[in-house]
Amino acid sequence: MYVAVKGGERAIDNAHAWLAEERRGDTGVAELSLAQIREQMSLAVNRVMAEGSLYDPDLAALAIKQSRGDLIEAIFLIRAYRTTLPRFGYSETVDTGDMACDRRISATFKDAPGGQVLGPTFDYTHRLLDFKLAADGEVPEAPVADPRMEVTPHITEFLQGEDIIEREPSSQAVPGDLTREPMSFPAGRAVRLQSLARGDEGFILGMAYSTQRGYARNHAFVGELRIGKVPVEMEIPELGFAVEIGEVELTECETVNQFKGSKTVPPQFTRGYGLVFGQSERKSIAMALVDRALRWEELGEDNLGAAAQDEEFVLSHSDNIQATGFLEHIKLPHYVDFQSELELVRKLRREAQELADSMAAREAAQ
Amino acid sequence: MNTEISAPARKTWMSLLAQADEGELSQLWLAFDRSPEFDWLRPPEAGGVMVRGRMGGSGAPFNLGEMTVTRCALTLADGTVGHAYVQGRSKPKAEIAAKVDALMQTEAAQELRRVVLEPLRQAQQSRKEARAAKAAATKVEFFTMVRGED
Protein backbone atom coordinates (compact mmCIF):
# COMPACT_ATOMS: atom_id res chain seq x y z
CA MET A 1 0.00 0.00 0.00
CA TYR A 2 1.29 3.44 -0.90
CA VAL A 3 0.43 6.31 1.36
CA ALA A 4 0.96 9.77 -0.03
CA VAL A 5 2.98 11.76 2.43
CA LYS A 6 3.20 15.50 2.21
CA GLY A 7 5.49 17.78 4.08
CA GLY A 8 9.11 18.59 4.17
CA GLU A 9 8.96 21.35 1.54
CA ARG A 10 10.25 23.98 3.92
CA ALA A 11 12.98 21.66 5.20
CA ILE A 12 14.02 20.84 1.62
CA ASP A 13 14.12 24.50 0.57
CA ASN A 14 16.18 25.41 3.59
CA ALA A 15 18.51 22.45 3.04
CA HIS A 16 19.15 23.61 -0.53
CA ALA A 17 19.77 27.17 0.63
CA TRP A 18 22.31 25.87 3.13
CA LEU A 19 23.87 23.66 0.44
CA ALA A 20 24.40 26.78 -1.72
CA GLU A 21 26.03 28.54 1.20
CA GLU A 22 28.28 25.59 2.01
CA ARG A 23 29.19 25.24 -1.65
CA ARG A 24 30.44 28.81 -1.61
CA GLY A 25 32.35 28.22 1.63
CA ASP A 26 34.07 31.09 3.43
CA THR A 27 33.17 34.26 1.53
CA GLY A 28 36.46 35.73 2.69
CA VAL A 29 38.09 33.34 0.22
CA ALA A 30 37.89 34.26 -3.48
CA GLU A 31 35.24 32.40 -5.46
CA LEU A 32 36.35 29.82 -8.04
CA SER A 33 35.67 30.76 -11.64
CA LEU A 34 34.77 28.16 -14.25
CA ALA A 35 37.90 29.12 -16.19
CA GLN A 36 40.02 28.37 -13.11
CA ILE A 37 38.45 24.92 -12.78
CA ARG A 38 38.76 24.25 -16.50
CA GLU A 39 42.42 25.30 -16.62
CA GLN A 40 43.73 24.14 -13.25
CA MET A 41 41.57 21.09 -12.47
CA SER A 42 41.77 19.83 -16.02
CA LEU A 43 42.09 16.13 -15.20
CA ALA A 44 38.93 16.31 -13.08
CA VAL A 45 37.27 18.09 -16.01
CA ASN A 46 38.51 15.30 -18.31
CA ARG A 47 37.07 12.61 -16.06
CA VAL A 48 33.68 14.33 -15.91
CA MET A 49 33.65 14.62 -19.72
CA ALA A 50 34.68 10.97 -20.19
CA GLU A 51 32.19 9.46 -17.77
CA GLY A 52 29.52 12.07 -18.44
CA SER A 53 30.05 11.01 -22.07
CA LEU A 54 29.92 14.61 -23.31
CA TYR A 55 32.94 16.55 -24.50
CA ASP A 56 32.52 20.15 -23.32
CA PRO A 57 35.18 21.43 -20.88
CA ASP A 58 33.17 24.51 -19.80
CA LEU A 59 30.10 22.44 -18.94
CA ALA A 60 32.23 19.92 -17.04
CA ALA A 61 33.80 22.79 -15.07
CA LEU A 62 30.35 24.12 -14.20
CA ALA A 63 29.25 20.66 -13.08
CA ILE A 64 32.32 20.32 -10.84
CA LYS A 65 31.63 23.71 -9.26
CA GLN A 66 27.95 22.92 -8.73
CA SER A 67 28.72 19.50 -7.23
CA ARG A 68 31.32 20.92 -4.82
CA GLY A 69 33.93 18.70 -6.43
CA ASP A 70 31.94 15.46 -6.06
CA LEU A 71 32.85 14.06 -9.47
CA ILE A 72 30.15 11.40 -9.61
CA GLU A 73 27.55 14.07 -8.82
CA ALA A 74 29.14 16.22 -11.57
CA ILE A 75 28.96 13.31 -14.03
CA PHE A 76 25.29 12.90 -13.07
CA LEU A 77 24.65 16.58 -13.93
CA ILE A 78 26.35 16.17 -17.31
CA ARG A 79 24.42 13.01 -18.12
CA ALA A 80 21.16 14.75 -17.23
CA TYR A 81 22.06 17.76 -19.40
CA ARG A 82 23.10 15.47 -22.26
CA THR A 83 19.62 14.02 -22.50
CA THR A 84 18.22 17.51 -23.20
CA LEU A 85 20.44 18.02 -26.27
CA PRO A 86 19.02 17.25 -29.71
CA ARG A 87 21.26 14.74 -31.50
CA PHE A 88 22.57 16.32 -34.72
CA GLY A 89 24.11 13.09 -35.92
CA TYR A 90 27.13 10.82 -35.76
CA SER A 91 30.65 11.88 -36.62
CA GLU A 92 32.91 10.19 -39.11
CA THR A 93 35.27 7.88 -37.22
CA VAL A 94 38.14 9.87 -35.74
CA ASP A 95 41.60 9.06 -37.07
CA THR A 96 43.84 8.62 -34.03
CA GLY A 97 46.78 8.02 -36.39
CA ASP A 98 46.43 11.70 -37.29
CA MET A 99 46.68 12.80 -33.65
CA ALA A 100 48.80 15.82 -32.70
CA CYS A 101 50.53 13.88 -29.92
CA ASP A 102 51.32 15.66 -26.64
CA ARG A 103 52.48 12.32 -25.33
CA ARG A 104 53.30 9.06 -27.05
CA ILE A 105 55.07 6.17 -25.42
CA SER A 106 55.55 2.48 -26.10
CA ALA A 107 56.56 -0.14 -23.57
CA THR A 108 57.37 -2.59 -26.35
CA PHE A 109 59.51 -0.68 -28.86
CA LYS A 110 62.26 1.60 -27.69
CA ASP A 111 63.05 3.04 -31.11
CA ALA A 112 59.57 3.56 -32.51
CA PRO A 113 59.41 6.09 -35.36
CA GLY A 114 58.26 9.34 -33.81
CA GLY A 115 60.04 8.45 -30.61
CA GLN A 116 59.09 8.18 -26.99
CA VAL A 117 57.51 11.49 -26.12
CA LEU A 118 56.77 11.84 -22.42
CA GLY A 119 54.49 14.87 -22.53
CA PRO A 120 53.16 16.52 -19.34
CA THR A 121 53.27 13.35 -17.22
CA PHE A 122 53.23 12.57 -13.50
CA ASP A 123 55.51 9.60 -14.26
CA TYR A 124 58.99 9.94 -12.77
CA THR A 125 57.82 12.58 -10.28
CA HIS A 126 58.71 11.64 -6.71
CA ARG A 127 55.20 12.01 -5.34
CA LEU A 128 56.47 14.36 -2.69
CA LEU A 129 54.15 17.23 -1.78
CA ASP A 130 55.36 20.42 -3.39
CA PHE A 131 54.90 23.16 -0.84
CA LYS A 132 55.86 25.78 -3.41
CA LEU A 133 52.36 25.30 -4.84
CA ALA A 134 50.90 26.41 -1.50
CA ALA A 135 52.31 29.86 -2.17
CA ASP A 136 51.65 31.89 -5.30
CA GLY A 137 54.36 31.34 -7.78
CA GLU A 138 55.30 31.99 -11.34
CA VAL A 139 55.80 28.84 -13.38
CA PRO A 140 58.86 28.86 -15.61
CA GLU A 141 58.13 28.28 -19.28
CA ALA A 142 58.50 24.68 -20.37
CA PRO A 143 61.50 24.05 -22.62
CA VAL A 144 60.89 23.67 -26.35
CA ALA A 145 62.59 21.83 -29.18
CA ASP A 146 62.07 21.63 -32.93
CA PRO A 147 58.40 20.71 -33.34
CA ARG A 148 57.67 17.52 -35.21
CA MET A 149 54.59 18.18 -37.34
CA GLU A 150 54.52 14.89 -39.28
CA VAL A 151 52.03 12.14 -38.57
CA THR A 152 53.09 9.72 -35.83
CA PRO A 153 52.39 6.18 -37.03
CA HIS A 154 50.72 3.62 -34.78
CA ILE A 155 53.11 1.06 -33.30
CA THR A 156 50.81 -1.83 -34.22
CA GLU A 157 51.25 -0.95 -37.91
CA PHE A 158 54.83 -2.21 -37.74
CA LEU A 159 53.80 -5.52 -36.21
CA GLN A 160 51.00 -5.94 -38.71
CA GLY A 161 53.51 -6.06 -41.54
CA GLU A 162 54.69 -9.45 -40.30
CA ASP A 163 51.19 -10.51 -39.32
CA ILE A 164 52.66 -11.15 -35.92
CA ILE A 165 49.73 -9.30 -34.35
CA GLU A 166 46.09 -9.80 -35.20
CA ARG A 167 44.62 -7.35 -37.69
CA GLU A 168 41.59 -5.31 -36.74
CA PRO A 169 39.14 -6.19 -39.49
CA SER A 170 38.01 -2.98 -41.11
CA SER A 171 34.25 -2.63 -41.22
CA GLN A 172 31.54 -0.13 -42.03
CA ALA A 173 29.03 -1.84 -39.73
CA VAL A 174 26.79 0.62 -37.89
CA PRO A 175 27.72 0.23 -34.22
CA GLY A 176 25.07 -0.13 -31.53
CA ASP A 177 24.48 2.98 -29.41
CA LEU A 178 23.57 2.41 -25.78
CA THR A 179 22.19 5.94 -25.51
CA ARG A 180 19.56 4.93 -28.04
CA GLU A 181 18.79 1.26 -27.36
CA PRO A 182 18.90 -0.38 -23.94
CA MET A 183 21.83 -2.74 -23.48
CA SER A 184 21.17 -6.43 -24.13
CA PHE A 185 23.53 -9.37 -23.92
CA PRO A 186 25.68 -10.46 -25.63
CA ALA A 187 26.40 -6.78 -26.25
CA GLY A 188 29.16 -7.14 -28.85
CA ARG A 189 32.51 -5.37 -28.82
CA ALA A 190 31.28 -2.01 -30.15
CA VAL A 191 28.75 -1.53 -27.35
CA ARG A 192 31.26 -2.91 -24.83
CA LEU A 193 33.78 -0.25 -25.84
CA GLN A 194 31.15 2.51 -25.64
CA SER A 195 30.16 1.30 -22.20
CA LEU A 196 33.76 0.99 -20.96
CA ALA A 197 34.65 4.44 -22.31
CA ARG A 198 32.00 6.02 -20.07
CA GLY A 199 32.31 3.52 -17.21
CA ASP A 200 33.55 4.43 -13.75
CA GLU A 201 37.32 4.79 -13.71
CA GLY A 202 37.63 3.10 -10.33
CA PHE A 203 35.52 0.14 -11.37
CA ILE A 204 37.32 -0.35 -14.69
CA LEU A 205 40.66 0.00 -12.89
CA GLY A 206 39.68 -2.67 -10.36
CA MET A 207 38.53 -5.04 -13.10
CA ALA A 208 41.74 -4.47 -15.08
CA TYR A 209 43.86 -5.01 -11.98
CA SER A 210 42.07 -8.30 -11.32
CA THR A 211 43.18 -9.56 -14.75
CA GLN A 212 46.80 -8.69 -13.91
CA ARG A 213 46.59 -10.51 -10.60
CA GLY A 214 45.53 -13.74 -12.26
CA TYR A 215 41.76 -13.61 -12.80
CA ALA A 216 41.56 -14.06 -16.58
CA ARG A 217 45.23 -13.54 -17.03
CA ASN A 218 46.20 -12.28 -20.47
CA HIS A 219 49.53 -10.58 -19.85
CA ALA A 220 49.34 -7.17 -21.46
CA PHE A 221 52.10 -4.87 -22.63
CA VAL A 222 51.29 -1.27 -23.42
CA GLY A 223 52.14 -1.38 -27.11
CA GLU A 224 51.33 2.28 -27.34
CA LEU A 225 49.80 5.07 -25.34
CA ARG A 226 49.12 8.40 -27.02
CA ILE A 227 47.44 11.59 -25.88
CA GLY A 228 46.56 14.54 -28.05
CA LYS A 229 43.96 16.28 -30.12
CA VAL A 230 42.21 14.89 -33.16
CA PRO A 231 39.79 16.71 -35.46
CA VAL A 232 36.19 15.47 -35.58
CA GLU A 233 34.45 15.44 -38.95
CA MET A 234 30.77 15.08 -39.66
CA GLU A 235 28.91 14.91 -42.92
CA ILE A 236 26.66 17.95 -43.14
CA PRO A 237 23.38 16.82 -44.72
CA GLU A 238 22.63 20.31 -46.13
CA LEU A 239 25.98 20.35 -47.95
CA GLY A 240 26.54 16.72 -48.87
CA PHE A 241 30.16 16.69 -47.68
CA ALA A 242 31.97 16.36 -44.38
CA VAL A 243 33.52 19.28 -42.49
CA GLU A 244 35.44 19.40 -39.24
CA ILE A 245 33.03 20.37 -36.48
CA GLY A 246 35.71 20.66 -33.81
CA GLU A 247 38.51 18.79 -32.15
CA VAL A 248 38.69 16.61 -29.07
CA GLU A 249 41.55 15.55 -26.86
CA LEU A 250 41.77 11.76 -26.58
CA THR A 251 43.85 9.19 -24.78
CA GLU A 252 44.36 5.98 -26.71
CA CYS A 253 45.92 2.78 -25.41
CA GLU A 254 46.71 -0.27 -27.45
CA THR A 255 47.84 -3.35 -25.60
CA VAL A 256 49.77 -6.24 -27.08
CA ASN A 257 48.74 -9.51 -25.46
CA GLN A 258 49.78 -13.11 -25.61
CA PHE A 259 48.01 -15.65 -27.73
CA LYS A 260 48.83 -19.32 -28.16
CA GLY A 261 47.39 -19.73 -31.62
CA SER A 262 44.96 -22.39 -32.75
CA LYS A 263 44.43 -24.94 -35.50
CA THR A 264 43.55 -22.21 -37.97
CA VAL A 265 45.61 -19.28 -36.70
CA PRO A 266 49.38 -19.45 -36.16
CA PRO A 267 50.58 -17.93 -32.91
CA GLN A 268 50.28 -14.16 -32.97
CA PHE A 269 49.80 -11.34 -30.54
CA THR A 270 46.28 -10.17 -29.76
CA ARG A 271 45.06 -6.69 -28.91
CA GLY A 272 43.08 -4.76 -26.36
CA TYR A 273 41.87 -1.22 -27.01
CA GLY A 274 41.17 1.78 -24.86
CA LEU A 275 39.97 5.19 -26.05
CA VAL A 276 38.82 7.89 -23.65
CA PHE A 277 37.96 11.60 -23.83
CA GLY A 278 40.63 13.90 -22.43
CA GLN A 279 43.93 13.08 -20.82
CA SER A 280 42.79 9.94 -19.01
CA GLU A 281 45.73 7.59 -19.05
CA ARG A 282 44.86 5.25 -16.19
CA LYS A 283 41.34 4.80 -17.50
CA SER A 284 42.50 4.17 -21.03
CA ILE A 285 45.01 1.45 -20.04
CA ALA A 286 42.42 -0.17 -17.77
CA MET A 287 39.85 -0.07 -20.55
CA ALA A 288 42.23 -1.86 -22.93
CA LEU A 289 42.88 -4.63 -20.40
CA VAL A 290 39.18 -5.17 -19.72
CA ASP A 291 38.37 -5.05 -23.45
CA ARG A 292 40.96 -7.78 -24.01
CA ALA A 293 39.64 -9.94 -21.15
CA LEU A 294 36.09 -9.68 -22.52
CA ARG A 295 37.26 -10.97 -25.92
CA TRP A 296 37.98 -14.48 -24.54
CA GLU A 297 35.22 -16.19 -26.48
CA GLU A 298 36.04 -14.58 -29.84
CA LEU A 299 39.70 -15.62 -29.40
CA GLY A 300 38.83 -19.17 -28.40
CA GLU A 301 40.11 -18.88 -24.83
CA ASP A 302 38.73 -20.69 -21.81
CA ASN A 303 36.13 -19.09 -19.63
CA LEU A 304 37.93 -19.13 -16.32
CA GLY A 305 34.90 -17.79 -14.50
CA ALA A 306 36.74 -14.54 -13.84
CA ALA A 307 34.65 -11.43 -13.22
CA ALA A 308 36.50 -9.50 -15.95
CA GLN A 309 35.47 -12.15 -18.52
CA ASP A 310 31.80 -11.78 -17.65
CA GLU A 311 30.38 -9.21 -20.06
CA GLU A 312 27.07 -8.93 -18.26
CA PHE A 313 28.75 -8.48 -14.89
CA VAL A 314 31.21 -5.86 -16.13
CA LEU A 315 28.83 -3.80 -18.25
CA SER A 316 25.95 -3.93 -15.78
CA HIS A 317 28.07 -2.59 -12.94
CA SER A 318 30.49 -0.17 -14.58
CA ASP A 319 28.14 2.79 -14.87
CA ASN A 320 28.54 4.92 -11.76
CA ILE A 321 25.33 6.86 -12.36
CA GLN A 322 23.20 3.72 -12.49
CA ALA A 323 25.09 2.31 -9.53
CA THR A 324 24.85 5.43 -7.39
CA GLY A 325 21.18 5.90 -8.26
CA PHE A 326 20.28 2.45 -7.06
CA LEU A 327 22.63 2.51 -4.11
CA GLU A 328 21.59 5.90 -2.80
CA HIS A 329 17.86 5.49 -3.32
CA ILE A 330 17.75 3.32 -0.18
CA LYS A 331 18.36 6.39 1.95
CA LEU A 332 15.15 8.02 0.72
CA PRO A 333 11.96 7.55 2.72
CA HIS A 334 10.84 3.91 2.77
CA TYR A 335 8.54 4.42 5.77
CA VAL A 336 5.69 2.27 4.49
CA ASP A 337 7.93 -0.54 3.23
CA PHE A 338 9.71 -0.54 6.53
CA GLN A 339 6.45 -0.40 8.49
CA SER A 340 5.27 -3.62 6.83
CA GLU A 341 8.62 -5.31 7.51
CA LEU A 342 8.47 -4.15 11.09
CA GLU A 343 5.03 -5.68 11.52
CA LEU A 344 6.15 -8.91 9.88
CA VAL A 345 9.17 -9.26 12.17
CA ARG A 346 7.03 -8.48 15.24
CA LYS A 347 4.54 -11.16 14.15
CA LEU A 348 7.29 -13.72 13.56
CA ARG A 349 8.84 -12.92 16.92
CA ARG A 350 5.44 -13.24 18.61
CA GLU A 351 4.89 -16.63 16.96
CA ALA A 352 8.39 -17.80 17.90
CA GLN A 353 7.75 -16.70 21.48
CA GLU A 354 4.39 -18.49 21.59
CA LEU A 355 5.98 -21.66 20.26
CA ALA A 356 8.78 -21.46 22.85
CA ASP A 357 6.20 -20.83 25.61
CA SER A 358 4.07 -23.80 24.59
CA MET A 359 7.16 -26.09 24.39
CA ALA A 360 8.19 -24.96 27.85
CA ALA A 361 4.66 -25.57 29.18
CA ARG A 362 4.62 -29.09 27.63
CA GLU A 363 8.02 -29.92 29.14
CA ALA A 364 6.90 -28.67 32.51
CA ALA A 365 3.76 -30.83 32.28
CA GLN A 366 5.76 -34.01 31.55
CA MET B 1 26.65 35.19 -55.83
CA ASN B 2 29.47 32.94 -56.84
CA THR B 3 28.37 29.44 -57.78
CA GLU B 4 31.88 28.13 -58.31
CA ILE B 5 32.68 27.47 -54.69
CA SER B 6 34.58 24.23 -54.44
CA ALA B 7 33.63 21.81 -51.70
CA PRO B 8 37.24 21.38 -50.48
CA ALA B 9 37.66 25.17 -50.14
CA ARG B 10 34.41 25.50 -48.26
CA LYS B 11 35.31 22.55 -46.07
CA THR B 12 38.59 24.24 -45.15
CA TRP B 13 37.05 27.50 -43.98
CA MET B 14 34.10 25.84 -42.24
CA SER B 15 36.53 23.55 -40.37
CA LEU B 16 38.62 26.52 -39.34
CA LEU B 17 35.55 28.38 -38.08
CA ALA B 18 34.27 25.32 -36.18
CA GLN B 19 37.43 25.12 -34.07
CA ALA B 20 37.95 28.84 -33.66
CA ASP B 21 38.24 30.36 -30.23
CA GLU B 22 35.06 32.40 -29.72
CA GLY B 23 36.81 35.51 -28.42
CA GLU B 24 39.33 35.47 -31.25
CA LEU B 25 36.66 34.98 -33.90
CA SER B 26 34.43 37.79 -32.65
CA GLN B 27 37.37 40.20 -32.49
CA LEU B 28 38.38 39.41 -36.05
CA TRP B 29 34.76 39.73 -37.15
CA LEU B 30 34.59 43.18 -35.55
CA ALA B 31 37.75 44.11 -37.45
CA PHE B 32 36.06 43.04 -40.69
CA ASP B 33 33.49 45.68 -39.76
CA ARG B 34 30.57 44.73 -41.96
CA SER B 35 27.28 43.34 -40.80
CA PRO B 36 25.27 42.00 -43.70
CA GLU B 37 21.49 41.91 -43.77
CA PHE B 38 20.30 38.36 -43.38
CA ASP B 39 17.34 36.12 -42.55
CA TRP B 40 17.54 33.00 -40.47
CA LEU B 41 16.87 29.73 -42.23
CA ARG B 42 17.56 28.01 -38.94
CA PRO B 43 18.36 30.09 -35.86
CA PRO B 44 21.27 28.86 -33.75
CA GLU B 45 20.60 25.75 -31.66
CA ALA B 46 22.94 23.72 -29.49
CA GLY B 47 22.97 19.96 -29.78
CA GLY B 48 25.13 16.88 -29.53
CA VAL B 49 27.09 14.87 -32.06
CA MET B 50 28.08 11.31 -31.23
CA VAL B 51 31.82 10.93 -31.85
CA ARG B 52 32.92 7.60 -33.29
CA GLY B 53 36.21 5.78 -32.92
CA ARG B 54 37.57 2.57 -34.42
CA MET B 55 38.61 -0.58 -32.56
CA GLY B 56 42.38 -0.69 -32.43
CA GLY B 57 42.40 2.69 -34.20
CA SER B 58 41.65 1.11 -37.57
CA GLY B 59 38.99 -1.59 -37.15
CA ALA B 60 35.22 -1.58 -36.80
CA PRO B 61 33.57 1.65 -35.61
CA PHE B 62 32.11 2.22 -32.14
CA ASN B 63 30.42 5.16 -30.41
CA LEU B 64 32.80 6.90 -28.03
CA GLY B 65 30.70 9.73 -26.57
CA GLU B 66 29.09 13.00 -27.59
CA MET B 67 30.42 16.51 -28.06
CA THR B 68 28.48 19.76 -28.02
CA VAL B 69 27.93 21.52 -31.33
CA THR B 70 25.92 24.61 -32.28
CA ARG B 71 24.48 24.97 -35.75
CA CYS B 72 22.56 27.56 -37.72
CA ALA B 73 21.81 28.58 -41.30
CA LEU B 74 21.01 31.95 -42.82
CA THR B 75 20.50 33.71 -46.17
CA LEU B 76 21.97 37.01 -47.20
CA ALA B 77 19.85 39.58 -49.05
CA ASP B 78 21.18 38.26 -52.40
CA GLY B 79 20.07 34.72 -51.50
CA THR B 80 23.50 33.31 -50.61
CA VAL B 81 23.14 30.61 -47.94
CA GLY B 82 25.59 30.29 -45.06
CA HIS B 83 25.84 27.29 -42.75
CA ALA B 84 27.63 26.81 -39.47
CA TYR B 85 28.38 23.73 -37.38
CA VAL B 86 30.72 24.87 -34.64
CA GLN B 87 32.07 23.16 -31.52
CA GLY B 88 30.57 24.21 -28.19
CA ARG B 89 27.37 25.98 -27.20
CA SER B 90 27.99 29.56 -28.31
CA LYS B 91 25.21 30.99 -30.47
CA PRO B 92 27.12 34.21 -31.31
CA LYS B 93 30.04 32.10 -32.57
CA ALA B 94 27.72 30.04 -34.77
CA GLU B 95 26.11 33.22 -36.14
CA ILE B 96 29.46 34.75 -37.10
CA ALA B 97 30.58 31.45 -38.64
CA ALA B 98 27.45 31.23 -40.80
CA LYS B 99 27.85 34.86 -41.91
CA VAL B 100 31.47 34.23 -42.84
CA ASP B 101 30.47 31.07 -44.71
CA ALA B 102 27.87 33.02 -46.69
CA LEU B 103 30.12 36.02 -47.41
CA MET B 104 32.95 33.72 -48.52
CA GLN B 105 30.71 32.87 -51.47
CA THR B 106 30.45 36.55 -52.47
CA GLU B 107 32.88 39.19 -53.70
CA ALA B 108 33.75 39.89 -50.05
CA ALA B 109 35.70 36.62 -49.97
CA GLN B 110 39.15 38.06 -50.54
CA GLU B 111 38.83 40.70 -47.86
CA LEU B 112 37.32 38.20 -45.44
CA ARG B 113 40.11 35.74 -46.05
CA ARG B 114 42.67 38.45 -45.30
CA VAL B 115 40.99 39.93 -42.23
CA VAL B 116 39.39 36.91 -40.58
CA LEU B 117 40.35 33.50 -41.93
CA GLU B 118 44.08 33.94 -42.40
CA PRO B 119 44.72 35.39 -38.90
CA LEU B 120 42.52 32.62 -37.49
CA ARG B 121 44.51 29.96 -39.34
CA GLN B 122 47.81 31.45 -38.24
CA ALA B 123 46.72 31.61 -34.59
CA GLN B 124 45.61 27.99 -34.74
CA GLN B 125 48.81 26.89 -36.43
CA SER B 126 51.04 28.68 -33.93
CA ARG B 127 49.12 27.14 -31.00
CA LYS B 128 49.66 23.71 -32.54
CA GLU B 129 53.32 24.35 -33.14
CA ALA B 130 53.83 25.64 -29.60
CA ARG B 131 52.43 22.40 -28.16
CA ALA B 132 54.40 20.28 -30.60
CA ALA B 133 57.58 22.14 -29.60
CA LYS B 134 56.97 21.40 -25.92
CA ALA B 135 56.23 17.76 -26.74
CA ALA B 136 59.43 17.54 -28.79
CA ALA B 137 61.41 18.76 -25.77
CA THR B 138 60.13 15.74 -23.80
CA LYS B 139 61.28 13.21 -26.38
CA VAL B 140 63.59 10.64 -24.83
CA GLU B 141 67.10 10.42 -26.28
CA PHE B 142 68.34 6.98 -25.37
CA PHE B 143 72.01 6.37 -24.94
CA THR B 144 73.73 3.12 -24.18
CA MET B 145 76.24 2.89 -21.37
CA VAL B 146 79.52 1.43 -22.61
CA ARG B 147 80.57 -1.32 -20.25
CA GLY B 148 84.28 -1.31 -19.51
CA GLU B 149 84.98 -5.01 -19.82
CA ASP B 150 87.67 -4.85 -22.46
Interface residues (C-beta under 8 A of the other chain):
Chain A: M49 A50 S53 L54 Y55 D56 D58 L59 R82 L85 P86 R87 F88 G89 Y90 S91 E92 T93 V94 T96 G97 A100 C101 D102 R103 K110 D111 G115 Q116 V117 L118 G119 P120 A142 P143 V144 A145 D146 P147 R148 M149 H154 T156 E168 P169 S170 S171 Q172 A173 V174 P175 G176 D177 L178 T179 R189 A190 V191 L193 Q194 A197 R198 P231 V232 E233 M234 I236 E238 L239 G240 F241 A242 V243 E244 I245 G246 E247 V248 L250 E252 E254 R271 Y273 L275 F277
Chain B: A7 R10 K11 M14 S15 A18 Q19 E45 A46 G47 G48 V49 M50 V51 R52 G53 R54 M55 G56 G57 S58 G59 A60 P61 F62 N63 L64 G65 E66 M67 T68 V69 R71 A73 H83 Y85 V86 Q87 G88 R89 K128 E129 A130 R131 A132 A133 K134 A135 A136 A137 T138 K139 V140 F142
